[in-house]
Amino acid sequence: MDFEPGQLLRLPSSRIVRVFLGLVVLAALAGLFWWRRGSLTTIGSAFRAVEWEWVVLAIALNLLSVIARALAWTTVIHSAMEPPRPRVPLVFSAFSVGLFANALLPGRVGELARVAVLQRKMPGRKGAWATLVGTVFAHRVFDIVPVLLLILYVVATASIPSSARATLIFVICFGVGLFLVAFVSARRQHQEMAIEGLGPVRRLLTMGRAGLVVMRSPAGAFGAIFFQILGWACQILAVYTAMRAFDIHAPLPAAGVVLLLMNVVTIFPFWPGNIGLVQVAIASALVGYGVSYSVGVAYGFGLQAIEASVGIGVGLLFLAREGLSFAMLRVMPTADKAEHEAEEDAEESDRPAERAAAN
């Protein structure tokens, strides 16, 4: 369910710590699968019984979700930047490249990747990188609204333990407070953004405020929220449709629980997609709806494959369109370095004009 994008939710920077945490989680998953090894044949049977017409519909719904969320980001960008602004096809291309990077690489580098794609199309614009990073932050802030609606729906309709219900209610209160803080910050008098010399936290807040300018426009804020809600609605329908593909006839609230769990489990990316961890979480949740553990695991793999097929398939198409390579995504610079490089490019583009004026 990063600003530096990819660093707020990134694991500790120490390579040893990251490897250790990953090995601990992998060992736990291996032990769990060994304990359930008798169910492996049932998992294979569940895949053989898949109804592919439902899979196609789930993929289509996921694609609609991507389009809706890209339109939400477009709305935020157009409110934060002066003309000329990137057009919708370019924003969708950048958003798709970001999904591709997030699906295959750890650390949420896709957030930086989509900013980099747009920055390459706007050479010489001072402060463009910082503003675009701010729009990514704002785009995530607008995620709060559909997430809160999803949590409310799950709390009101799903079969969950009382302790989990209390935790979700706390998350709702925290989310409302965070959104109000963002709204108040956006309404404050806007000043020229200067991020040079600022520490990481103040740099983050300054970039974020640049993207939150959209909250000053009721129409813009409503548009961004609407597209985000539409995107999440398509996702929950895709989760529900994928259940039908695996002959799971749990009610819609179960799909809400699955979608919520998927976003919680992938907050900290131990490895691309947290494959294995996602399946265990989904299967454990569906057991309460009468779904066998093995079928739940098979469904978890299928659901993640459906989502990845959109992110990777569409992302790969636009990666080639933008003339980028997978290797370039792996060495994506940090926001500090990228902003410094963007400023140097802007200075280089200004020098010929300055020389001409001097002559």
N, C-alpha and C positions, 0 to 999 in steps of 0.2 A: 506498500500500500507502500547541503553539499556545496559550501560556497566560498570557499572553494567547492564547486560541485564535485561530488565523489569523495570529499574528505570529511564532511560532517558525519557520514554514516560509514566511514571506512574503518577497517580494523586497525589496531595499533601499527605504527610505522615500522617497528622492529620486525625484521624478516623472521627471526627465530621465534618470536611470540606468535606471529601469524601462522607459521608452519606448525608450531605446537598445538595451537587451538584447532587448526584444521585436522591434525592427526587424531586429537581427542574425539572430535565429532565423528570422524570417519570410523574410528574404532568402535564407538558406541553404535553407529549405524550397522557396521559389520556384525556386531554381536546380536543386534536386534533381528537382522535378516537371517542369521544363523539359527536363532531361536525359532524363527518362523519358517525355516527351510522347507518344512513339509507343505507349505502353501505355494511353493514356486510353480508346481504343475497347474494349480488353479489359476495363477496369474496368467500363465500361457493360454489357458482355456478362455479366460476373459478377453484376451486380445483377439483370439480367433473368432469370437462371437460378436465383434464390434459391428455396428450398423453404420456404414460409411456415409450414408446420406445425412445423418445427424452430425457427423464429423465435418462435412463440407459446410453445413449451416453454422456450426460453431466457429469455423475459420472465418466465414463471412462476417459474423457478428464481431469477432475480434478485430477484423479490418475496419469495420465501421467505428469501433472504439478508438482505434489509432487515429482515424480521420477526425473524429470529434475532438480528441485531446490536442491534436495539432492545430485545429481551428481555435481552441482556447488559448494556446500559446501565441498564435498569430494576433489575437485580440490584445493580449498583454503587450506584445512587441510594438504594435501600432500605437498604443497609448503611451509607451515609454520613449519612443524615438521620434525625432523630427524627420520630415521627408528628406530624401527618398527612403521609403521603408521597403523591406524585403516583401516580395509578393507571396501569396499563399502557396503556390507550387514549390518555391524555394524553401519556405518554412517547413512544409511537409517533407521535403527531401532531407533537410537537416534533422528533423525529428525522427525520421526513419533510420538514418545513420546512427543516431543516438541509441535507438532501440537495439540495433544490430550489435553495437559495442557492449551494451549492458547485458545482452543475452550470452555473449561469448567471452567476455572479460570480467574479472573481478574488480571491485572497487568503484562501481558506478562511473566509470570513465566516459560513459555515453553522454552524461550531462555536459562534459567539456567538449565532446566530439560534436554535438549539435551546435554548440556555440561557435566552434572552430569553422564549421561548414559555412555558417552565415558570415563570419568575419572575413573569410576568403573572398566573399562577393562584395565586400564593402571596404576596399583598401583605402587607406588614407583618412579614415574617419576617426578623429581623436575621441577616446573614451567609449568607442563602440563596444569593445570587449567587456568592459566593466558593466555597461548598461545591459548587454545581452545576458551576462551572468546574473544580473539582477532580475531579468525577466524569467529566467529559469527558477530562481527563488520564488518569485511571485506566482509562477505557474504551480509550484508545489504547495504554496499557501492556499491557492484555490482548490487544491485537492482536499483540504480539510473539510469543506462543505459536504461533498459526496461521501467521504469517509464517515463523517458524523451521522449522516442519514443512514448509511449502511449499518453502523453500530446500533443506532436506535432500532432499526428494523430487526436486527439479530436479537437484541435484548427483548424486544416485544413479542417476537414470534418463535424463536428457536429454542430448542431444548439444550440449555447449557447449565453448568453447575452454578450455585449461588455465589461462590467465591469469584468465578469468572464474570458473572453478571455485575458484581460490585466493582470489579476492576474496569470493566467496560464503561460503566457509568462515570468512574473517575476520569477515564480517557476522554469521555464526552465533555466533561467540565473543563478539562485541560485544553482540549481543542477549541472550545468556544472562547476561552481566555486568550489563547494564542492568536486566533483570528481577530479578536477585538484589539489586541496590541498592534497587529499588523495594520488594521484599519486606522487606528489613531496615528500611528507613525506615518502612514501615507497622507493623512490629512494635514500634517504639519507643513509649515512653509517650506517650499522646495528651494534648495540652494544649489549652486553649481557644484557638481560632485568632484571632489578631490580625494584620491585614495593614496597618493604618494606619501610614504612615511608612516602610514597607519599600521597598527598591529593586525593580526589575523582576525580577531573578533570585530574590531571597529571597521575593518575593511569589508567584512561580511555584511555588517549592518548597513554600511554606506551603499554597497552594491544592491542589497535587498531593497532599500528605499527607492532606488532608481527604478526598479521593476514594478514596485507597488504603486506607481503613479496612476495606474489604471483604476485604482480604487477611488480616485477623485472624480471619475466619470461614472455616474450611475449606469448609463447604458453600456459602457465598456465592462464594468464589473459584472453586471448582470449577464452580458454575453459570455464572458469567460466562465462564470459559474455554471451557466446553462450548458455550455459545451462540455465542461468537466462532468457534470451530472449525467449528461447524455452518454459520455464515454464509459462511465462506470456502470450505467444501466445496461449498456450493450455487453459489458464484461460479465455481469451477473447472469444475463440471459445466455451468454456463451457457456458459462460454467454449468448452468442448468441443462442446456442442450447437449453438452458433452456427457452429462449423466445418462441421458437417454441413449447415447451411442453405446454405452457400456451396460445397458439394461438395468440402470439404477433408477428406481422410481421414487426417490426421496422428494419431499416437497421443496418449493422454492426457498424457504428459510434455510434449508440445508445448503443450498448453493450459496446463500449469503455467508454462512459460516465458513465454507470452503474458500470463498474469495477473500474473506477477512484473514483467515489463517495463512493463505499464500502470501499476502502482503506483509504480515507480521514476520513470517519465517524468512523472507528474503530481505528484511531490513539490513541485516549484517551479512554481506556476501562472502562466506568462507571460501567458496569456489563458484564458478559460473553457474547461476541458476540454483545453487544449493541443492542440486539433484540428489535424491535420496532422503534428505531431511524434509523436503516438501512432501514427498510421498508418505512418509511415516506420519506426518502431521495430519494430512488429509484422511488417510485410512483410519487413524485413531478417532477423528471427529465423526466419520461416517458410521463407525461401529454403533454409535448411539441411535442411528436411524435404521438399524437392522441390516446394514451392508457388511458382508464378510470382510475380514481384514485383507485377504488376498485380492479380492475384487477392488477394494478401496485403493490398494497399492497400484494395481494395474490402471485404474482410472486416474490416479495421480500422475503416473508417467504419461498417459494419453493426453491429459489436460495440459500438462507442461509442454508436450510436443506440439499441441495445437497452437498454444500461445507463441512458442518459439518459431513455428513455421511462418507466422505472420511477421514477427520481428526480424528474423533472419532472412526470410525470402524477400520481403519488401526492402529491408535495409541493404541487402546485398545488391539489389537492383540500383538503388540510389547511390550506393558507395561507388559503383562503377560509373554512374552518371556524373558524379562529382570529381572523378579522376583520383580517388583516394584508394589506398590499399589497407589490408588488414594490419600489415606491419606498421603503418603510420598511426593507426589507432592505438597500438600497443605502446608507442612512445609519446603519447599525447602529453604536452607540457602541463605543468600546474598553472593555475589561474594567475599567480604572480608572474611567472616567466612569460606566459602568453601575453599578458597585458603589457609587460615591458617590451616584448618584441613588436607588438602592435603599435606602441608609441614610437619605437624606432622607425618603423615603416612609415608612419605618418610624418615624422620629421624628415625622412629621406624624400618623401613626395613633395614637401614644402620647399626644399632647398632650391630646385630649379626655378621656381617662381620667384624666390628671394633674390637669386642671382640675376634673373632677368630684370627685376625692379631696380637692382643696384646699378645695372648697366644703362 
